[in-house]
């Protein structure tokens, strides 16, 4: 690893690193907030997955997570949202290619060579964290925003028992049924929609339920609510399958980090309860 930046924050340490990813075949950058408790013992890990066009910096700079994470003794890891680099396939649009990895393994060219974000987050990056930080990898949870909310839900549902808790801000819950997901899935996975179901939270929860309550916060004034997010579809799927779900519609809030930072403490407390419970 190469240290890019390092700051002290609320008694803990916020650092940014580059490393060479064998899984993705490129240089990847990620951030870690280590709470002050790591000076004494390993602490549990909370993964945060960001949305379209974002990287590690959005949540670490605008999410307001450090104070509560330091208080509760939770390490937070923020990966990038896609593979990066001149040799990595890309698209001119913001919602496909670099910055828009959708946390899946692509099966279609030219994406298949590098776009394996689920493997990177579930396998390679945890190994890096385990080897270099005072992290208790027996206790992990996951959350995210928008495309990252989709990623958090999907990775938790595809790997039941791996994460002690899962939550999301404004997640894309039914990518197979909305423009963002239809575009990305067509490119990364092909036109066979049966394959899309393996990366769609509404479809996955029909087959697998988690032994934890999924927490979702959604702004009622979110500009993407009706066309891209459709939380009611996931709420219905959870109701039909018995998956515990706490979904909170927040009047006046949009899709931005003003919304996320307002309720960040709630989500960290939700995960800390499971991680230390």
Helices and strands as residue ranges (DSSP letters): E 2-9, E 12-21, E 26-34, G 36-39, E 43-49, H 56-62, H 66-72, E 75-78, H 117-119, I 120-124, H 125-132, E 135-145, H 147-158, E 166-169, G 175-177, H 179-189, H 193-196, G 197-199, H 201-207, E 214-219, I 225-229, H 231-241, E 245-250, H 257-276
